[in-house]
Amino acid sequence: MNDGPLLCGATVSKWVFEGKVKGTEDFTDGLENTAKAFIGMLEGKNFGKSIVRIAKDY
């Protein structure tokens, strides 16, 4: 059995938990801007996860 991928996943998870690796999120505000965010994602204009925020309270 090859445990390499499991060990790698465990190592990366540890780094994320320790704050050594951080994810990047690209926020677009407003449901009305969803199409703009989607097109930007397809054109490679976002960094990391592309998220449309429909309310700032959440």
Buried (B, 14 or more C-beta within 10 A) or exposed (E): EEEEEEEEEEEEEEEEEEEEEEEEEBEBEEEEBEEEBBEBBEEEEBEEEBEBBBEEEE
